[in-house]
Amino acid sequence: MTNLTTADEIFFERAGLDRARVEATVAEALAGADDGELFLEYSQFESFSFDDGKLKAATFDTSQGFGLRAVAGEATGYAHASELSEAAIRRAGETVKAVHAGHAGSADLAPSATNRQLYGDINPLKEVAFEAKIKLLQEIDAYARTQDQRVRQVMVSLLGQWQVVEVVRADGYRAGDIRPLVRLNVSLVVGEGDRQETGSHGVGGRAGYEAFITPEGWRAQVDEALRQALVNLESVPAPAGEMTVVLGPGWPGILLHEAIGHGLEGDFNRKKTSAFSGLIGERVANEGVTVVDDGTLADRRGSLTIDDEGTPTGRTVLIENGILKGYLQDRMNARLMGMEPTGNGRRQGFAHQPIPRMTNTFMLAGEHAPEDIIASVKHGLYAANFGGGQVDITSGKFVFSASEAYLIEDGKRTRPVKGASLIGNGPDVLTKVTAIGNDLTLDPGIGTCGKAGQGVPVGVGLPTLRIDGLTVGGTAA
């Protein structure tokens, strides 16, 4: 089972827990429940914020704790504590028993074990000295300011985490995972006269800092952030109305994640609050549209060797050639829907219960060259990057703001525009996809998804995509 040796060192040697007694406590607490587990966590986290030529903040945090869950039907009992002791786990066991008192549950089968490793166990926080990290931020700031005299502000952030988890079930199943995670982000403000615009770019993944902080690596982030900012400095007000929209590859997959991916999570579909509820086997998108969620991609930000219930992650085909094939499932919702868990039970930390969440979600590539897709549009909008957005899971309605967009005029990408927003309905948009590029690109490793008050790292991806008849909100008079 994955990484149990090091996880055991953290939880049963360093913390002084007795494995046999802990397993017996879990078995007693969950006797008669349909499912449940003990989730152990130890985490180290650091962040650095460099702004206006100065180190504005440097934080370090170590946390540890456990969460004990018992599931009976649709009811869940959950107790957690930041104290890693047998006494605290016993008290939690007495608490969660209440949810299945008198319940004669048939315990779900344990997940399959795996020896697969999707990322190393390096601790990023110990990889680079504190002084070297500060020097790196100073070098990034200095480089950015020398690239263009219009640069007025430089903001750099560097984040690292090392998380160790172990899942212990009543049936004796145990699985551990060691999860490194880093991210570097650069944001710039450029100005000309009274006008100011911004650009931002970042990179990250489940690796050490060294994978991302080489000079060529961090300069690429500065160069891209500056390019975006200077493009926006030349932008004109965006037009409004219904038009053909072409989405660029990579990060624009956040629209797919928000407007469609959440609607394919098991809890929303079990409760029939999703626009995709009850539609498995039916056509929900045009031919050629295939959407997958894949938590098995090596070193990717959204990947996990095991999810937070101990289930190995997988590659789940959600929509295949336009036909809805399935949902993303944790263990509880899968059992209640008569389906199999997909390895998508995730939680922010030990104080949170697992719920169905995406990992790396993307649309597979098609056959069209990106330049041919743009050339096929007489008048429309090319959205290269997105900022914020909102979506209603029940209706599928969404609004997304484009942080970098261009007009398409007579088959050519022309003037950059500012203030463009895309307005539509997720399921409806899938039926308006008329061309899919051959350039599937995953995002650079910067995504964080929020749901039910929990944030988890995720990945998105998209090939160039043509969507006909999408409403664009603009600022042009």
Buried (B, 14 or more C-beta within 10 A) or exposed (E): BBBBEBBBEBBBEEBEBEEEEBBEBBBEBBEBBBBBBBBBBBBBBBBBBBBEEEBEEBEEEEBBBBBBBBBBBEBBBBBBBEBBEBEBBBBBBEBBBEBBEEBEBEBBEBBEBBEEEBBBBBBBBEBBEEEEBBEBBBBBBEBBBEBEEBBBBBBBBBBBBBBBBBBBBBBEBBBBBBBBBBBBBBBBBBBEEEEBBBBBBBBBBBBBBEBBBEEEEBBBBBBBBBBBBBBBBEBEEBBBEEBBBBBBBBBBBBBBBBBBBBBBBBBBBBEEEBBBBEBBEEBBBBEBBBBBBBBBBEBBBBBBBBBBBBBBBBBBBBBBBBBBBBBBBBBBBBBBBEBBBBBBBBBBBBBBBBBBBBBBBBBBBBEBEBBBBBBBBEEBBBBBBBEEBEBBBBBBBBBBBBBBBBBBEEBEBEEBBBBBBBBBBBBBBBBBBBBBBBBBBBBBBBBEBEBEEBEBBBBBBBBBBBBBBBBBBBBEE
